[in-house]
Every structure is written in C-alpha cells, then in structure tokens.
Amino acid sequence: MNKLRRFVMWFALILIVLLAVLSVVGAFYGAEKASQFFNSLPLTIYWLTLTVFLVAGLVTFRRLIRVPGLLLIHLGCVFILVGAIWGSEDGHRFQKRFFGIDKVPFGYMMIYEQTAESNIVAEDDKVLAKLPFSIYLEDFRIEYYKSQSYLQVENKNGDIRQIPDDLDQELSLNESKIKILRVFRNFKIAIIDGKKIATDSTEPGINPAIEINIELSDGSSKQQYIFAQFPQDAYSDAGLKFTYVSQMQAPVKDYFSDVILLEGEKQTAKKTIEVNHPLHYGGYHFYQHSYDPEKGRYTILTVYSDSGLNLVYAGYLMLCSGVLWQFWCRHFLKFFKRSRNGD
C-alpha cells in the first residue's frame, strides 16, 4: 500500500510539473495553434491520465477526504478537467456516439437583418449543424465614439467661433444666432411623395453635413446646409462664413444585434447581443463577433457549446473555496476559538 501511495504521489507530481511546462509552451503559440495543441491526441491522453491520478490520490490518501479544504481542492481540479474534456471536440464526439447528444463545439452564424437563421457553419461556410430553433435578426446597430467634428463660424473681421456638431448647439456672432438642427453622416436627397427630402442615407459612402438655423438681427431666420467635403468660400447674407470640419470615420465603440429566438413560428425569447454580453440559449453561447463593414446589414456570431461548462464553474468554485478554507478560514476559526477561551 505504501508503494502504491508513493507511486501515485510522485506520478501526480510529475504530471503537475508537466502541466506547468505545457502552460509555458502553449503561451508562445497563437490562440488557434494553442487550441489545436491542447486538444491533440497526446494531450487528450495526458488530461485523462491527470484526472485518473487525482482521483487515485483521493482513494489512496484518506486524509484528503477527511480534511474539507484538501477535499475541495482535489475535487475542484477533477471537476475542471472532466468539464473541459466533456466540452472538447473529442468530448462532443463521445457524447454523440454513446449518448446521442448531437452538438458542435464551435462555429459561426451569419444572419441578415429581417431574416432568421438556424445553421451553424465553419469558417469555410460548411454547415456543421442545424439548430432546433432559429435566430431572427430584428435589427443591427453600430455605436461610434463621439467624433471631434465641429462647426466653425467666421465673420469678415476675422473673428472665429467653434461649436461641436451636437444637436441644439448654439452660438452668437454678428448679432446673429446659429443653431444646429440636424447632423448627417451621409447626406443625400431622396424623392418622397414627389418632394425632395434631406436624408441620412445608410447606403455606401460618406457625405458629412449639418443643417443649421440662422436667426438674423431683424428677427428673420433661414435654414442652410453646410457640407464638410464642399467648404463654403463666400460670406452669407449675415456676413458669416461657415466651415464644417468632420471626422470622416469615428472609431466603432460597440455593435448590437437585436435578435428574436423562434421555435417554429413561436417567439420564445428576445435579446440584444453585444460584445461581452452574449446570448445563452439551447445549450449554446452566442457571442457578437463581426458584422457587415460596408452596409451594416448582417451580423456574425460565434457559437460555443456549453457542454461541460457547469462542471468547470463548479470545479473553480470548489477549488477557490478549498484554498480559502485551507489557508485562511480554518486558521481564523482556530484563532477565534482560542481568543474566546482566553488562550
């Protein structure tokens, strides 16, 4: 029995040292190569062996079971390894073969606005699986960082004033009051019901412009469009020259996919997916990955299976609880008891 214990202890220590070495090696690979490396056949055998020896340690060293902190630490490691193996590609193949659970570990979904999609595809658009539900993209939105755009107003004396291109911003110069009414990212004239209407087009192209109201000293007012790409050289009737300086393409701050979950024709859930705020539904996590950079008409989601994830979470909870108990809580309780007893 003592020989068995020594063998289990030393072999487990060797496996743990090897884990540290593998972690260092994997850090020098890219994310894709590291994933392939840690899911390769030799590493799969290693993970299974490490799990077996952690369980063997619990069986051969009874103290690990009697001491709560040590038990939680070892069980936590076992749960993490079992959960990771269950959620791996080989784990998914095992689930399908022996339990009939047909899920894919990873894939993508590209969904156009006002359409529903249920296929999970690979990077080469090969269909990997069909979900038992559909995701309908109701709307896709892009949020930009605030641009450094501004309206510059100059009079004939060379006095210059500037205001940000925010709605309802105002300034006064030459006894005239200027107010920003509308801001256009891509100004275009559309014919609606036979009338020419200024619109902020979603079509490709950028034509920044603003609509301003000029209130003159006599109380009259007029509206005028100022274009960033077509600067005004002459002074207006109010003796003012307007220049619109626009940051052509403000950086993207965030993007949102407003989706509806459908099972057949029945709506079962509604969610806005954004970066770091995924959707969890039907055994998968759906993360915002990319979008249509030209027109913003479709979204690309990455899809991850949640198989084994609860085991991993439970394992980390047990591991952290065991460490806290073993190294802090139990010592604090002993100190507290001695203090109450007057020791």
C-alpha positions in Angstrom: 0.0 0.0 0.0 2.8 2.4 0.8 4.5 1.7 -2.5 1.2 2.4 -4.3 0.9 5.7 -2.4 4.4 6.7 -3.3 3.8 5.9 -6.9 0.6 7.8 -7.1 2.1 10.8 -5.3 5.3 11.0 -7.4 3.5 10.3 -10.7 0.9 13.0 -9.9 3.7 15.5 -9.0 5.4 14.7 -12.4 2.1 15.3 -14.2 1.6 18.7 -12.4 5.1 19.8 -13.2 4.5 18.8 -16.8 1.3 20.8 -16.7 3.3 23.9 -15.8 5.7 23.2 -18.7 2.9 22.8 -21.1 1.3 26.0 -20.0 4.5 27.9 -20.7 4.9 26.3 -24.1 1.3 27.0 -25.0 1.7 30.7 -24.1 4.1 31.1 -27.1 1.7 29.7 -29.6 -1.1 31.7 -31.1 -4.7 31.1 -29.9 -5.5 28.8 -32.8 -2.3 26.7 -32.5 -2.6 26.5 -28.8 -6.2 25.2 -29.1 -5.1 22.5 -31.6 -2.1 21.6 -29.3 -4.1 21.2 -26.1 -6.8 19.2 -28.0 -4.4 16.9 -29.7 -4.4 13.1 -29.1 -1.2 13.1 -26.8 -2.6 15.9 -24.7 -6.0 14.2 -24.5 -4.3 11.1 -23.1 -2.4 13.4 -20.7 -5.6 15.1 -19.4 -7.3 11.7 -18.8 -4.2 10.4 -17.0 -4.0 13.5 -14.8 -7.7 13.1 -13.9 -7.3 9.4 -13.1 -4.3 10.1 -10.8 -6.1 13.0 -9.0 -9.0 10.5 -8.3 -6.4 7.9 -7.3 -4.9 10.4 -4.8 -8.3 10.8 -3.1 -8.7 7.0 -2.9 -5.2 6.2 -1.6 -4.7 9.2 0.7 -7.7 9.1 3.1 -6.6 12.4 4.7 -7.5 14.2 1.5 -11.1 13.2 2.1 -11.2 13.9 5.9 -9.8 17.4 5.5 -12.5 19.6 3.9 -10.1 22.1 2.3 -7.9 19.4 0.7 -11.0 17.5 -0.5 -12.5 20.6 -2.2 -9.2 21.5 -3.8 -8.7 18.0 -5.3 -12.4 17.6 -6.3 -12.4 21.0 -7.9 -9.4 20.1 -10.1 -11.2 16.8 -11.1 -14.4 18.7 -12.0 -12.5 21.3 -14.0 -10.7 18.5 -16.0 -13.8 16.4 -16.5 -15.8 19.5 -17.6 -13.0 20.6 -20.1 -12.8 17.1 -21.5 -16.5 16.8 -21.9 -16.7 20.1 -23.7 -13.8 19.4 -26.0 -14.1 18.2 -29.7 -13.3 14.6 -28.6 -15.8 15.0 -25.8 -18.5 16.1 -28.2 -17.8 13.1 -30.5 -18.0 10.9 -27.4 -21.4 12.4 -26.5 -22.8 11.8 -29.9 -21.5 8.2 -30.2 -22.6 7.0 -26.8 -25.4 9.3 -25.7 -26.9 10.6 -28.9 -26.2 14.3 -28.0 -25.6 15.9 -31.3 -23.9 19.3 -30.7 -20.9 21.0 -32.2 -18.2 22.6 -30.0 -17.7 25.8 -32.1 -18.9 27.5 -35.2 -20.3 30.7 -36.7 -23.7 32.1 -37.7 -24.2 34.9 -40.3 -27.6 36.5 -40.1 -29.0 39.2 -42.3 -31.5 41.8 -40.9 -35.1 40.8 -41.1 -34.2 37.1 -41.7 -33.9 34.0 -39.5 -31.0 31.5 -39.4 -30.6 28.1 -37.8 -27.4 26.8 -39.4 -24.0 26.8 -37.6 -21.2 26.9 -40.2 -17.4 26.6 -40.2 -15.1 29.4 -41.5 -15.4 27.9 -45.0 -19.2 28.2 -44.8 -19.6 24.4 -44.5 -22.7 23.6 -42.5 -21.8 21.9 -39.2 -25.2 21.6 -37.6 -28.8 22.8 -37.7 -30.2 24.2 -34.5 -33.6 23.1 -33.3 -34.5 26.8 -33.2 -33.9 29.9 -35.3 -32.4 33.3 -34.5 -34.2 36.2 -36.2 -32.1 39.4 -36.6 -34.6 42.2 -36.0 -32.0 45.0 -36.2 -28.3 45.6 -36.3 -26.8 48.8 -34.8 -23.3 50.3 -34.6 -22.3 52.8 -31.9 -19.4 55.1 -32.7 -17.2 57.0 -30.4 -18.0 60.7 -30.3 -16.3 62.4 -33.2 -14.2 65.6 -32.9 -16.3 67.3 -35.6 -17.3 70.9 -35.2 -18.8 73.9 -37.0 -16.6 76.9 -37.4 -18.1 80.3 -37.9 -16.1 83.3 -39.1 -17.1 87.0 -39.7 -15.5 89.5 -42.0 -13.4 90.9 -39.2 -11.6 87.5 -38.8 -13.4 86.6 -35.5 -13.8 82.8 -35.4 -16.1 80.7 -33.1 -16.4 77.0 -33.0 -19.1 74.6 -31.6 -19.3 70.8 -31.5 -21.7 69.3 -34.1 -24.2 68.3 -31.5 -27.9 68.9 -31.9 -29.3 72.1 -30.5 -25.8 73.6 -30.0 -25.9 77.4 -30.4 -23.5 80.4 -30.8 -23.9 84.1 -31.5 -21.8 86.2 -33.8 -22.5 89.5 -35.7 -25.8 89.8 -33.8 -26.9 86.5 -35.4 -27.7 83.3 -33.6 -26.7 80.0 -35.2 -28.3 76.7 -34.0 -27.5 73.2 -35.2 -30.7 71.4 -36.3 -29.6 68.1 -37.8 -26.3 66.2 -38.3 -25.9 63.9 -41.3 -23.3 61.2 -41.7 -24.1 60.5 -45.3 -26.3 63.4 -46.7 -28.5 62.5 -49.6 -31.6 63.9 -51.2 -34.4 61.4 -51.5 -37.7 61.9 -53.5 -40.6 61.0 -51.2 -44.1 61.6 -52.4 -42.8 63.9 -55.1 -40.9 66.0 -52.6 -37.1 66.4 -52.1 -36.2 65.3 -48.6 -32.8 65.5 -47.0 -31.9 62.1 -45.5 -29.1 60.4 -43.7 -28.5 57.5 -46.1 -27.4 54.0 -45.0 -26.1 53.3 -48.4 -22.3 53.1 -49.0 -20.5 56.4 -48.9 -19.8 59.3 -46.6 -21.0 62.8 -47.1 -21.0 64.6 -43.7 -23.2 67.6 -43.4 -25.2 69.6 -40.9 -28.4 71.7 -41.1 -28.3 75.0 -39.3 -30.8 77.7 -38.5 -29.5 81.3 -38.8 -31.6 83.8 -36.8 -30.8 87.3 -38.0 -30.8 90.6 -36.1 -34.1 91.6 -37.6 -35.8 88.5 -36.3 -36.0 86.6 -39.5 -34.4 83.2 -39.9 -33.4 80.7 -42.6 -32.1 77.2 -42.8 -28.9 76.2 -44.5 -26.9 73.0 -45.2 -23.1 73.1 -44.6 -21.0 70.3 -46.2 -17.7 69.1 -44.9 -16.5 68.0 -48.4 -17.7 71.2 -50.1 -16.5 74.1 -47.9 -18.1 77.5 -48.3 -15.8 80.2 -49.6 -18.2 83.2 -49.7 -19.8 85.0 -46.8 -23.5 84.6 -46.2 -26.0 87.5 -46.1 -25.4 87.7 -42.4 -21.7 88.4 -43.1 -20.7 84.9 -41.8 -18.6 82.1 -43.4 -19.3 78.5 -42.2 -16.9 75.6 -42.3 -17.9 72.1 -41.2 -14.9 70.1 -40.0 -15.9 66.4 -39.7 -14.0 63.4 -38.5 -14.9 61.2 -41.5 -14.9 57.9 -39.7 -15.2 57.8 -36.0 -14.0 54.6 -34.4 -16.6 51.9 -33.7 -17.4 51.8 -29.9 -19.8 48.8 -29.9 -22.2 47.0 -32.1 -25.5 45.4 -31.2 -27.7 42.6 -32.6 -31.3 42.7 -31.6 -32.5 39.1 -32.0 -35.6 37.1 -31.5 -35.5 33.3 -30.7 -38.0 31.3 -32.7 -39.1 27.7 -32.2 -41.2 27.1 -35.3 -43.3 30.2 -35.6 -43.4 30.8 -31.8 -41.3 33.5 -30.3 -39.6 32.2 -27.2 -37.1 34.9 -26.2 -35.7 38.3 -27.2 -32.2 39.6 -26.6 -29.7 42.2 -27.6 -26.3 40.7 -28.2 -23.3 42.9 -27.9 -19.6 42.5 -27.2 -19.1 40.8 -23.8 -22.8 40.3 -23.4 -23.6 37.1 -25.2 -26.8 35.1 -25.5 -27.1 31.8 -23.8 -29.9 29.6 -25.3 -30.5 26.0 -26.2 -27.1 24.7 -25.0 -25.0 27.3 -26.8 -23.5 30.7 -26.1 -23.8 33.2 -29.0 -21.1 36.0 -29.0 -21.0 39.1 -31.1 -18.1 38.5 -33.5 -18.2 40.8 -36.5 -20.6 42.5 -38.9 -21.1 43.8 -42.5 -18.5 46.6 -42.6 -20.0 48.2 -45.8 -23.7 48.5 -45.1 -24.2 47.1 -41.6 -26.9 44.7 -42.9 -25.8 41.5 -41.3 -24.2 40.2 -38.1 -21.7 37.4 -37.5 -22.0 35.5 -34.2 -19.5 33.0 -32.8 -21.3 29.9 -31.3 -19.8 27.9 -28.4 -21.3 24.8 -26.9 -21.9 25.0 -23.2 -21.2 21.3 -22.7 -19.1 20.8 -19.5 -19.2 24.4 -18.6 -21.2 24.0 -15.5 -18.8 21.3 -14.3 -15.9 23.7 -14.9 -17.7 26.5 -13.0 -18.4 24.1 -10.1 -14.8 23.0 -10.1 -13.5 26.5 -9.9 -15.9 27.3 -7.1 -14.8 24.2 -5.1 -11.1 24.9 -5.8 -11.3 28.5 -4.6 -13.4 27.5 -1.6 -10.9 24.8 -0.7 -7.9 27.2 -1.0 -9.7 29.8 1.2 -10.6 27.3 3.8 -7.3 25.5 3.9 -5.1 28.6 4.1 -7.2 31.2 5.7 -10.6 30.3 7.1 -9.7 27.4 9.3 -6.8 29.3 10.8 -9.0 32.3 11.5 -11.6 30.0 13.2 -8.8 28.4 15.4 -7.6 31.9 16.4 -11.2 33.0 17.1 -11.8 29.9 19.4 -8.6 30.4 21.3 -9.5 34.1 21.8 -12.9 33.2 23.2 -11.3 30.6 25.5 -8.8 33.2 26.7 -5.8 31.4 25.3 
